[in-house]
Amino acid sequence: MAYQDSFEVPCPYCSETISLDFDYSQGKEQSFEFDCPVCCRPIDIHARHTADSIEAEAVRELD
Ligand SMILES: [Zn+2]
């Protein structure tokens, strides 16, 4: 079974799908800030590597 090393989340502002790489050096659970390449607004990304997939959520950093 190949490990998945990228994942997609919808931008919480513009709903555009964003592809991100999962950085294994940061551990199985990570959160980081990412600027949407489409609308340039900051997103809080929370990603967790589980047994066979990557669960990710994207949260607005701005209110
Ligand atoms: Zn966006």
N, CA, C, O and the ligand as a Tripos MOL2 file, in Angstrom:
@<TRIPOS>MOLECULE
protein
  253   251    64     0     0
PROTEIN
NO_CHARGES

@<TRIPOS>ATOM
      1 N           0.8470   -1.2060    0.0000 N.3       1 MET1
      2 CA          0.0000    0.0000    0.0000 C.3       1 MET1
      3 C           0.8810    1.2540    0.0000 C.2       1 MET1
      4 O           1.7670    1.4050    0.8410 O.2       1 MET1
      5 N           0.6360    2.0960   -0.9030 N.am      2 ALA2
      6 CA          1.4090    3.3390   -0.9950 C.3       2 ALA2
      7 C           0.8470    4.3760   -0.0240 C.2       2 ALA2
      8 O          -0.3650    4.5200    0.1390 O.2       2 ALA2
      9 N           1.7400    5.0640    0.5890 N.am      3 TYR3
     10 CA          1.2990    6.1390    1.4680 C.3       3 TYR3
     11 C           0.8800    7.3480    0.6520 C.2       3 TYR3
     12 O           1.5070    7.7130   -0.3420 O.2       3 TYR3
     13 N          -0.1630    7.9280    1.0930 N.am      4 GLN4
     14 CA         -0.6250    9.1480    0.4630 C.3       4 GLN4
     15 C           0.1900   10.3050    1.0310 C.2       4 GLN4
     16 O           0.3350   10.4180    2.2480 O.2       4 GLN4
     17 N           0.7050   11.1370    0.1940 N.am      5 ASP5
     18 CA          1.5000   12.2240    0.7350 C.3       5 ASP5
     19 C           0.9980   13.5970    0.3210 C.2       5 ASP5
     20 O           1.6550   14.6110    0.5560 O.2       5 ASP5
     21 N          -0.1580   13.6160   -0.2890 N.am      6 SER6
     22 CA         -0.7660   14.9120   -0.5460 C.3       6 SER6
     23 C          -2.2580   14.8000   -0.2620 C.2       6 SER6
     24 O          -2.8150   13.7030   -0.2390 O.2       6 SER6
     25 N          -2.8820   15.9200   -0.0520 N.am      7 PHE7
     26 CA         -4.3070   15.9020    0.2660 C.3       7 PHE7
     27 C          -4.9310   17.1870   -0.2420 C.2       7 PHE7
     28 O          -4.2420   18.1430   -0.5950 O.2       7 PHE7
     29 N          -6.2300   17.1820   -0.2680 N.am      8 GLU8
     30 CA         -6.9320   18.3590   -0.7660 C.3       8 GLU8
     31 C          -7.9470   18.8390    0.2590 C.2       8 GLU8
     32 O          -8.6130   18.0450    0.9230 O.2       8 GLU8
     33 N          -8.0450   20.1320    0.3680 N.am      9 VAL9
     34 CA         -9.0590   20.7310    1.2340 C.3       9 VAL9
     35 C          -9.7240   21.8710    0.4690 C.2       9 VAL9
     36 O          -9.0900   22.5240   -0.3600 O.2       9 VAL9
     37 N         -10.9850   22.1030    0.7460 N.am     10 PRO10
     38 CA        -11.6370   23.2560    0.1300 C.3      10 PRO10
     39 C         -11.3040   24.5250    0.9000 C.2      10 PRO10
     40 O         -11.3100   24.5330    2.1310 O.2      10 PRO10
     41 N         -11.0160   25.5830    0.1790 N.am     11 CYS11
     42 CA        -10.7790   26.8540    0.8360 C.3      11 CYS11
     43 C         -12.0590   27.2910    1.5580 C.2      11 CYS11
     44 O         -13.1340   27.3000    0.9580 O.2      11 CYS11
     45 N         -11.9490   27.6530    2.8420 N.am     12 PRO12
     46 CA        -13.1450   28.0690    3.5880 C.3      12 PRO12
     47 C         -13.6810   29.4320    3.1500 C.2      12 PRO12
     48 O         -14.7830   29.8160    3.5390 O.2      12 PRO12
     49 N         -12.9270   30.1460    2.3640 N.am     13 TYR13
     50 CA        -13.3890   31.4560    1.8920 C.3      13 TYR13
     51 C         -14.0110   31.3620    0.4960 C.2      13 TYR13
     52 O         -15.1440   31.7920    0.2780 O.2      13 TYR13
     53 N         -13.2500   30.7910   -0.4430 N.am     14 CYS14
     54 CA        -13.7040   30.8200   -1.8330 C.3      14 CYS14
     55 C         -14.0930   29.4420   -2.3600 C.2      14 CYS14
     56 O         -14.5210   29.3130   -3.5070 O.2      14 CYS14
     57 N         -13.9440   28.4020   -1.5190 N.am     15 SER15
     58 CA        -14.3540   27.0400   -1.8660 C.3      15 SER15
     59 C         -13.5040   26.3850   -2.9440 C.2      15 SER15
     60 O         -13.8150   25.2850   -3.4010 O.2      15 SER15
     61 N         -12.4590   27.0410   -3.3420 N.am     16 GLU16
     62 CA        -11.5580   26.4360   -4.3230 C.3      16 GLU16
     63 C         -10.8220   25.2690   -3.6660 C.2      16 GLU16
     64 O         -10.4500   25.3480   -2.4950 O.2      16 GLU16
     65 N         -10.6140   24.1950   -4.4120 N.am     17 THR17
     66 CA         -9.8800   23.0570   -3.8650 C.3      17 THR17
     67 C          -8.3890   23.3410   -3.8900 C.2      17 THR17
     68 O          -7.8350   23.7530   -4.9090 O.2      17 THR17
     69 N          -7.7550   23.1160   -2.7600 N.am     18 ILE18
     70 CA         -6.3290   23.3780   -2.6230 C.3      18 ILE18
     71 C          -5.6220   22.0530   -2.3850 C.2      18 ILE18
     72 O          -6.0360   21.2640   -1.5350 O.2      18 ILE18
     73 N          -4.5710   21.8150   -3.1260 N.am     19 SER19
     74 CA         -3.7660   20.6080   -2.9300 C.3      19 SER19
     75 C          -2.5520   20.9360   -2.0790 C.2      19 SER19
     76 O          -1.8360   21.9060   -2.3290 O.2      19 SER19
     77 N          -2.3390   20.1080   -1.0730 N.am     20 LEU20
     78 CA         -1.2300   20.3420   -0.1540 C.3      20 LEU20
     79 C          -0.4330   19.0570    0.0200 C.2      20 LEU20
     80 O          -0.9670   17.9590   -0.1340 O.2      20 LEU20
     81 N           0.8240   19.1990    0.3340 N.am     21 ASP21
     82 CA          1.6510   18.0360    0.6300 C.3      21 ASP21
     83 C           1.6740   17.8040    2.1270 C.2      21 ASP21
     84 O           1.7590   18.7400    2.9220 O.2      21 ASP21
     85 N           1.5970   16.5430    2.4890 N.am     22 PHE22
     86 CA          1.6990   16.2050    3.8940 C.3      22 PHE22
     87 C           3.1710   16.0280    4.2280 C.2      22 PHE22
     88 O           3.8710   15.2240    3.6130 O.2      22 PHE22
     89 N           3.6270   16.7890    5.2060 N.am     23 ASP23
     90 CA          5.0480   16.7640    5.5700 C.3      23 ASP23
     91 C           5.2710   15.7770    6.7020 C.2      23 ASP23
     92 O           4.9960   16.0870    7.8610 O.2      23 ASP23
     93 N           5.7610   14.6050    6.3810 N.am     24 TYR24
     94 CA          5.9270   13.5610    7.3760 C.3      24 TYR24
     95 C           6.9430   13.9180    8.4560 C.2      24 TYR24
     96 O           6.8960   13.3800    9.5620 O.2      24 TYR24
     97 N           7.8480   14.8140    8.1370 N.am     25 SER25
     98 CA          8.8510   15.1940    9.1290 C.3      25 SER25
     99 C           8.2140   15.9450   10.3030 C.2      25 SER25
    100 O           8.8210   16.0790   11.3650 O.2      25 SER25
    101 N           6.9940   16.4310   10.1030 N.am     26 GLN26
    102 CA          6.2960   17.1470   11.1750 C.3      26 GLN26
    103 C           5.4530   16.2110   12.0400 C.2      26 GLN26
    104 O           4.7710   16.6660   12.9580 O.2      26 GLN26
    105 N           5.4930   14.9290   11.7600 N.am     27 GLY27
    106 CA          4.7180   13.9910   12.5460 C.3      27 GLY27
    107 C           3.4000   13.6610   11.8760 C.2      27 GLY27
    108 O           3.1020   14.1300   10.7780 O.2      27 GLY27
    109 N           2.6070   12.8340   12.5710 N.am     28 LYS28
    110 CA          1.3750   12.3490   11.9620 C.3      28 LYS28
    111 C           0.2180   13.3340   12.0970 C.2      28 LYS28
    112 O          -0.8320   13.1820   11.4720 O.2      28 LYS28
    113 N           0.4390   14.3310   12.9180 N.am     29 GLU29
    114 CA         -0.5990   15.3250   13.0760 C.3      29 GLU29
    115 C           0.0680   16.6890   12.9850 C.2      29 GLU29
    116 O           1.0770   16.9350   13.6460 O.2      29 GLU29
    117 N          -0.4770   17.5490   12.1940 N.am     30 GLN30
    118 CA          0.1730   18.8390   12.0230 C.3      30 GLN30
    119 C          -0.8500   19.9220   11.7040 C.2      30 GLN30
    120 O          -1.9070   19.6670   11.1270 O.2      30 GLN30
    121 N          -0.5010   21.1120   12.0930 N.am     31 SER31
    122 CA         -1.3310   22.2370   11.6970 C.3      31 SER31
    123 C          -0.3910   23.3600   11.2790 C.2      31 SER31
    124 O           0.6820   23.5570   11.8490 O.2      31 SER31
    125 N          -0.8240   24.0620   10.2950 N.am     32 PHE32
    126 CA          0.0080   25.1370    9.7850 C.3      32 PHE32
    127 C          -0.8760   26.1540    9.0840 C.2      32 PHE32
    128 O          -2.0630   25.9320    8.8430 O.2      32 PHE32
    129 N          -0.2700   27.2370    8.7800 N.am     33 GLU33
    130 CA         -0.9700   28.3300    8.1310 C.3      33 GLU33
    131 C          -0.6500   28.2940    6.6410 C.2      33 GLU33
    132 O           0.4800   28.0160    6.2400 O.2      33 GLU33
    133 N          -1.6430   28.5750    5.8460 N.am     34 PHE34
    134 CA         -1.4330   28.5140    4.4070 C.3      34 PHE34
    135 C          -2.2800   29.5890    3.7480 C.2      34 PHE34
    136 O          -3.4630   29.7380    4.0530 O.2      34 PHE34
    137 N          -1.6680   30.3280    2.8500 N.am     35 ASP35
    138 CA         -2.4450   31.3430    2.1310 C.3      35 ASP35
    139 C          -3.0600   30.7170    0.8880 C.2      35 ASP35
    140 O          -2.3650   30.1100    0.0740 O.2      35 ASP35
    141 N          -4.3510   30.8690    0.7560 N.am     36 CYS36
    142 CA         -5.0420   30.3240   -0.4070 C.3      36 CYS36
    143 C          -4.4180   30.9030   -1.6840 C.2      36 CYS36
    144 O          -4.2850   32.1190   -1.8180 O.2      36 CYS36
    145 N          -4.0370   30.0210   -2.6230 N.am     37 PRO37
    146 CA         -3.4260   30.5170   -3.8640 C.3      37 PRO37
    147 C          -4.4170   31.2560   -4.7540 C.2      37 PRO37
    148 O          -4.0210   31.9640   -5.6800 O.2      37 PRO37
    149 N          -5.6960   31.0920   -4.4730 N.am     38 VAL38
    150 CA         -6.7040   31.7330   -5.3080 C.3      38 VAL38
    151 C          -7.1380   33.0780   -4.7270 C.2      38 VAL38
    152 O          -7.1250   34.0920   -5.4240 O.2      38 VAL38
    153 N          -7.5210   33.0830   -3.4510 N.am     39 CYS39
    154 CA         -8.0340   34.3290   -2.8740 C.3      39 CYS39
    155 C          -7.0390   34.9680   -1.9010 C.2      39 CYS39
    156 O          -7.2910   36.0530   -1.3770 O.2      39 CYS39
    157 N          -5.9050   34.2930   -1.6580 N.am     40 CYS40
    158 CA         -4.7880   34.8430   -0.8630 C.3      40 CYS40
    159 C          -5.1110   35.0890    0.6020 C.2      40 CYS40
    160 O          -4.3660   35.7860    1.2900 O.2      40 CYS40
    161 N          -6.2000   34.5310    1.0830 N.am     41 ARG41
    162 CA         -6.5140   34.7280    2.4940 C.3      41 ARG41
    163 C          -5.9130   33.5950    3.3320 C.2      41 ARG41
    164 O          -5.7640   32.4740    2.8470 O.2      41 ARG41
    165 N          -5.5710   33.8890    4.5820 N.am     42 PRO42
    166 CA         -4.8710   32.8890    5.4060 C.3      42 PRO42
    167 C          -5.8240   31.8210    5.9550 C.2      42 PRO42
    168 O          -6.8970   32.1240    6.4760 O.2      42 PRO42
    169 N          -5.4030   30.5940    5.8240 N.am     43 ILE43
    170 CA         -6.2010   29.4550    6.2690 C.3      43 ILE43
    171 C          -5.3980   28.6880    7.3080 C.2      43 ILE43
    172 O          -4.1910   28.4980    7.1640 O.2      43 ILE43
    173 N          -6.0820   28.2520    8.3500 N.am     44 ASP44
    174 CA         -5.4620   27.3350    9.3000 C.3      44 ASP44
    175 C          -5.7530   25.9180    8.8250 C.2      44 ASP44
    176 O          -6.9090   25.5010    8.7540 O.2      44 ASP44
    177 N          -4.7050   25.1930    8.5070 N.am     45 ILE45
    178 CA         -4.8640   23.8150    8.0480 C.3      45 ILE45
    179 C          -4.5450   22.8770    9.2020 C.2      45 ILE45
    180 O          -3.5190   23.0110    9.8690 O.2      45 ILE45
    181 N          -5.4280   21.9390    9.4200 N.am     46 HIS46
    182 CA         -5.1660   20.8890   10.4060 C.3      46 HIS46
    183 C          -5.2370   19.5620    9.6640 C.2      46 HIS46
    184 O          -6.2690   19.2240    9.0830 O.2      46 HIS46
    185 N          -4.1490   18.8160    9.6840 N.am     47 ALA47
    186 CA         -4.1160   17.5560    8.9530 C.3      47 ALA47
    187 C          -3.6490   16.4450    9.8730 C.2      47 ALA47
    188 O          -2.7770   16.6320   10.7210 O.2      47 ALA47
    189 N          -4.2490   15.2950    9.6800 N.am     48 ARG48
    190 CA         -3.9090   14.1480   10.5250 C.3      48 ARG48
    191 C          -3.7800   12.9250    9.6280 C.2      48 ARG48
    192 O          -4.6680   12.6200    8.8330 O.2      48 ARG48
    193 N          -2.6830   12.2500    9.7680 N.am     49 HIS49
    194 CA         -2.4710   11.0490    8.9890 C.3      49 HIS49
    195 C          -3.0030    9.8670    9.7670 C.2      49 HIS49
    196 O          -2.5240    9.5800   10.8640 O.2      49 HIS49
    197 N          -3.9770    9.1820    9.2210 N.am     50 THR50
    198 CA         -4.5470    8.0050    9.8720 C.3      50 THR50
    199 C          -4.0150    6.7640    9.1600 C.2      50 THR50
    200 O          -3.1440    6.8660    8.2960 O.2      50 THR50
    201 N          -4.5350    5.6040    9.5200 N.am     51 ALA51
    202 CA         -4.0010    4.3490    8.9930 C.3      51 ALA51
    203 C          -3.9030    4.3390    7.4710 C.2      51 ALA51
    204 O          -2.8950    3.8920    6.9240 O.2      51 ALA51
    205 N          -4.9010    4.8090    6.7990 N.am     52 ASP52
    206 CA         -4.8640    4.6890    5.3400 C.3      52 ASP52
    207 C          -5.2760    5.9530    4.6010 C.2      52 ASP52
    208 O          -5.5080    5.9200    3.3930 O.2      52 ASP52
    209 N          -5.3650    7.0400    5.3050 N.am     53 SER53
    210 CA         -5.7150    8.2680    4.5970 C.3      53 SER53
    211 C          -5.2720    9.4850    5.3900 C.2      53 SER53
    212 O          -4.7670    9.3740    6.5080 O.2      53 SER53
    213 N          -5.4680   10.6210    4.8010 N.am     54 ILE54
    214 CA         -5.1660   11.8700    5.4860 C.3      54 ILE54
    215 C          -6.4780   12.6190    5.6910 C.2      54 ILE54
    216 O          -7.2130   12.9030    4.7450 O.2      54 ILE54
    217 N          -6.7460   12.9260    6.9490 N.am     55 GLU55
    218 CA         -7.9230   13.7330    7.2360 C.3      55 GLU55
    219 C          -7.4630   15.1670    7.4100 C.2      55 GLU55
    220 O          -6.4950   15.4400    8.1200 O.2      55 GLU55
    221 N          -8.1550   16.0670    6.7680 N.am     56 ALA56
    222 CA         -7.7230   17.4540    6.8550 C.3      56 ALA56
    223 C          -8.9240   18.3630    6.9730 C.2      56 ALA56
    224 O          -9.9940   18.0940    6.4280 O.2      56 ALA56
    225 N          -8.7190   19.4460    7.6970 N.am     57 GLU57
    226 CA         -9.7480   20.4560    7.7110 C.3      57 GLU57
    227 C          -9.0990   21.8240    7.5670 C.2      57 GLU57
    228 O          -7.9630   22.0500    7.9830 O.2      57 GLU57
    229 N          -9.8460   22.7060    6.9760 N.am     58 ALA58
    230 CA         -9.3590   24.0480    6.7320 C.3      58 ALA58
    231 C         -10.2820   25.0280    7.4550 C.2      58 ALA58
    232 O         -11.4990   25.0010    7.2700 O.2      58 ALA58
    233 N          -9.6980   25.8810    8.2670 N.am     59 VAL59
    234 CA        -10.4720   26.7960    9.0870 C.3      59 VAL59
    235 C         -10.0840   28.2320    8.7610 C.2      59 VAL59
    236 O          -8.9110   28.5380    8.5450 O.2      59 VAL59
    237 N         -11.0680   29.0940    8.7300 N.am     60 ARG60
    238 CA        -10.7940   30.5010    8.4980 C.3      60 ARG60
    239 C          -9.9420   31.0800    9.6050 C.2      60 ARG60
    240 O         -10.2080   30.8630   10.7870 O.2      60 ARG60
    241 N          -8.9330   31.8070    9.2230 N.am     61 GLU61
    242 CA         -8.1400   32.4850   10.2350 C.3      61 GLU61
    243 C          -8.7020   33.8780   10.4840 C.2      61 GLU61
    244 O          -8.5260   34.4400   11.5650 O.2      61 GLU61
    245 N          -9.3670   34.4230    9.5020 N.am     62 LEU62
    246 CA         -9.9930   35.7390    9.6340 C.3      62 LEU62
    247 C         -11.4680   35.5610    9.9190 C.2      62 LEU62
    248 O         -12.0810   34.6040    9.4460 O.2      62 LEU62
    249 N         -12.0400   36.4640   10.6810 N.am     63 ASP63
    250 CA        -13.4830   36.3870   10.9180 C.3      63 ASP63
    251 C         -14.2150   37.4500   10.1520 C.2      63 ASP63
    252 O         -15.4410   37.5360   10.2310 O.2      63 ASP63
    253 ZN         -9.5570   30.8910   -1.2770 Zn       64 ZN64
@<TRIPOS>BOND
     1     1     2 1
     2     2     3 1
     3     3     4 2
     4     3     5 am
     5     5     6 1
     6     6     7 1
     7     7     8 2
     8     7     9 am
     9     9    10 1
    10    10    11 1
    11    11    12 2
    12    11    13 am
    13    13    14 1
    14    14    15 1
    15    15    16 2
    16    15    17 am
    17    17    18 1
    18    18    19 1
    19    19    20 2
    20    19    21 am
    21    21    22 1
    22    22    23 1
    23    23    24 2
    24    23    25 am
    25    25    26 1
    26    26    27 1
    27    27    28 2
    28    27    29 am
    29    29    30 1
    30    30    31 1
    31    31    32 2
    32    31    33 am
    33    33    34 1
    34    34    35 1
    35    35    36 2
    36    35    37 am
    37    37    38 1
    38    38    39 1
    39    39    40 2
    40    39    41 am
    41    41    42 1
    42    42    43 1
    43    43    44 2
    44    43    45 am
    45    45    46 1
    46    46    47 1
    47    47    48 2
    48    47    49 am
    49    49    50 1
    50    50    51 1
    51    51    52 2
    52    51    53 am
    53    53    54 1
    54    54    55 1
    55    55    56 2
    56    55    57 am
    57    57    58 1
    58    58    59 1
    59    59    60 2
    60    59    61 am
    61    61    62 1
    62    62    63 1
    63    63    64 2
    64    63    65 am
    65    65    66 1
    66    66    67 1
    67    67    68 2
    68    67    69 am
    69    69    70 1
    70    70    71 1
    71    71    72 2
    72    71    73 am
    73    73    74 1
    74    74    75 1
    75    75    76 2
    76    75    77 am
    77    77    78 1
    78    78    79 1
    79    79    80 2
    80    79    81 am
    81    81    82 1
    82    82    83 1
    83    83    84 2
    84    83    85 am
    85    85    86 1
    86    86    87 1
    87    87    88 2
    88    87    89 am
    89    89    90 1
    90    90    91 1
    91    91    92 2
    92    91    93 am
    93    93    94 1
    94    94    95 1
    95    95    96 2
    96    95    97 am
    97    97    98 1
    98    98    99 1
    99    99   100 2
   100    99   101 am
   101   101   102 1
   102   102   103 1
   103   103   104 2
   104   103   105 am
   105   105   106 1
   106   106   107 1
   107   107   108 2
   108   107   109 am
   109   109   110 1
   110   110   111 1
   111   111   112 2
   112   111   113 am
   113   113   114 1
   114   114   115 1
   115   115   116 2
   116   115   117 am
   117   117   118 1
   118   118   119 1
   119   119   120 2
   120   119   121 am
   121   121   122 1
   122   122   123 1
   123   123   124 2
   124   123   125 am
   125   125   126 1
   126   126   127 1
   127   127   128 2
   128   127   129 am
   129   129   130 1
   130   130   131 1
   131   131   132 2
   132   131   133 am
   133   133   134 1
   134   134   135 1
   135   135   136 2
   136   135   137 am
   137   137   138 1
   138   138   139 1
   139   139   140 2
   140   139   141 am
   141   141   142 1
   142   142   143 1
   143   143   144 2
   144   143   145 am
   145   145   146 1
   146   146   147 1
   147   147   148 2
   148   147   149 am
   149   149   150 1
   150   150   151 1
   151   151   152 2
   152   151   153 am
   153   153   154 1
   154   154   155 1
   155   155   156 2
   156   155   157 am
   157   157   158 1
   158   158   159 1
   159   159   160 2
   160   159   161 am
   161   161   162 1
   162   162   163 1
   163   163   164 2
   164   163   165 am
   165   165   166 1
   166   166   167 1
   167   167   168 2
   168   167   169 am
   169   169   170 1
   170   170   171 1
   171   171   172 2
   172   171   173 am
   173   173   174 1
   174   174   175 1
   175   175   176 2
   176   175   177 am
   177   177   178 1
   178   178   179 1
   179   179   180 2
   180   179   181 am
   181   181   182 1
   182   182   183 1
   183   183   184 2
   184   183   185 am
   185   185   186 1
   186   186   187 1
   187   187   188 2
   188   187   189 am
   189   189   190 1
   190   190   191 1
   191   191   192 2
   192   191   193 am
   193   193   194 1
   194   194   195 1
   195   195   196 2
   196   195   197 am
   197   197   198 1
   198   198   199 1
   199   199   200 2
   200   199   201 am
   201   201   202 1
   202   202   203 1
   203   203   204 2
   204   203   205 am
   205   205   206 1
   206   206   207 1
   207   207   208 2
   208   207   209 am
   209   209   210 1
   210   210   211 1
   211   211   212 2
   212   211   213 am
   213   213   214 1
   214   214   215 1
   215   215   216 2
   216   215   217 am
   217   217   218 1
   218   218   219 1
   219   219   220 2
   220   219   221 am
   221   221   222 1
   222   222   223 1
   223   223   224 2
   224   223   225 am
   225   225   226 1
   226   226   227 1
   227   227   228 2
   228   227   229 am
   229   229   230 1
   230   230   231 1
   231   231   232 2
   232   231   233 am
   233   233   234 1
   234   234   235 1
   235   235   236 2
   236   235   237 am
   237   237   238 1
   238   238   239 1
   239   239   240 2
   240   239   241 am
   241   241   242 1
   242   242   243 1
   243   243   244 2
   244   243   245 am
   245   245   246 1
   246   246   247 1
   247   247   248 2
   248   247   249 am
   249   249   250 1
   250   250   251 1
   251   251   252 2
@<TRIPOS>SUBSTRUCTURE
     1 MET1         2 RESIDUE 1 A MET
     2 ALA2         6 RESIDUE 1 A ALA
     3 TYR3        10 RESIDUE 1 A TYR
     4 GLN4        14 RESIDUE 1 A GLN
     5 ASP5        18 RESIDUE 1 A ASP
     6 SER6        22 RESIDUE 1 A SER
     7 PHE7        26 RESIDUE 1 A PHE
     8 GLU8        30 RESIDUE 1 A GLU
     9 VAL9        34 RESIDUE 1 A VAL
    10 PRO10       38 RESIDUE 1 A PRO
    11 CYS11       42 RESIDUE 1 A CYS
    12 PRO12       46 RESIDUE 1 A PRO
    13 TYR13       50 RESIDUE 1 A TYR
    14 CYS14       54 RESIDUE 1 A CYS
    15 SER15       58 RESIDUE 1 A SER
    16 GLU16       62 RESIDUE 1 A GLU
    17 THR17       66 RESIDUE 1 A THR
    18 ILE18       70 RESIDUE 1 A ILE
    19 SER19       74 RESIDUE 1 A SER
    20 LEU20       78 RESIDUE 1 A LEU
    21 ASP21       82 RESIDUE 1 A ASP
    22 PHE22       86 RESIDUE 1 A PHE
    23 ASP23       90 RESIDUE 1 A ASP
    24 TYR24       94 RESIDUE 1 A TYR
    25 SER25       98 RESIDUE 1 A SER
    26 GLN26      102 RESIDUE 1 A GLN
    27 GLY27      106 RESIDUE 1 A GLY
    28 LYS28      110 RESIDUE 1 A LYS
    29 GLU29      114 RESIDUE 1 A GLU
    30 GLN30      118 RESIDUE 1 A GLN
    31 SER31      122 RESIDUE 1 A SER
    32 PHE32      126 RESIDUE 1 A PHE
    33 GLU33      130 RESIDUE 1 A GLU
    34 PHE34      134 RESIDUE 1 A PHE
    35 ASP35      138 RESIDUE 1 A ASP
    36 CYS36      142 RESIDUE 1 A CYS
    37 PRO37      146 RESIDUE 1 A PRO
    38 VAL38      150 RESIDUE 1 A VAL
    39 CYS39      154 RESIDUE 1 A CYS
    40 CYS40      158 RESIDUE 1 A CYS
    41 ARG41      162 RESIDUE 1 A ARG
    42 PRO42      166 RESIDUE 1 A PRO
    43 ILE43      170 RESIDUE 1 A ILE
    44 ASP44      174 RESIDUE 1 A ASP
    45 ILE45      178 RESIDUE 1 A ILE
    46 HIS46      182 RESIDUE 1 A HIS
    47 ALA47      186 RESIDUE 1 A ALA
    48 ARG48      190 RESIDUE 1 A ARG
    49 HIS49      194 RESIDUE 1 A HIS
    50 THR50      198 RESIDUE 1 A THR
    51 ALA51      202 RESIDUE 1 A ALA
    52 ASP52      206 RESIDUE 1 A ASP
    53 SER53      210 RESIDUE 1 A SER
    54 ILE54      214 RESIDUE 1 A ILE
    55 GLU55      218 RESIDUE 1 A GLU
    56 ALA56      222 RESIDUE 1 A ALA
    57 GLU57      226 RESIDUE 1 A GLU
    58 ALA58      230 RESIDUE 1 A ALA
    59 VAL59      234 RESIDUE 1 A VAL
    60 ARG60      238 RESIDUE 1 A ARG
    61 GLU61      242 RESIDUE 1 A GLU
    62 LEU62      246 RESIDUE 1 A LEU
    63 ASP63      250 RESIDUE 1 A ASP
    64 ZN64       253 GROUP 0 **** ****
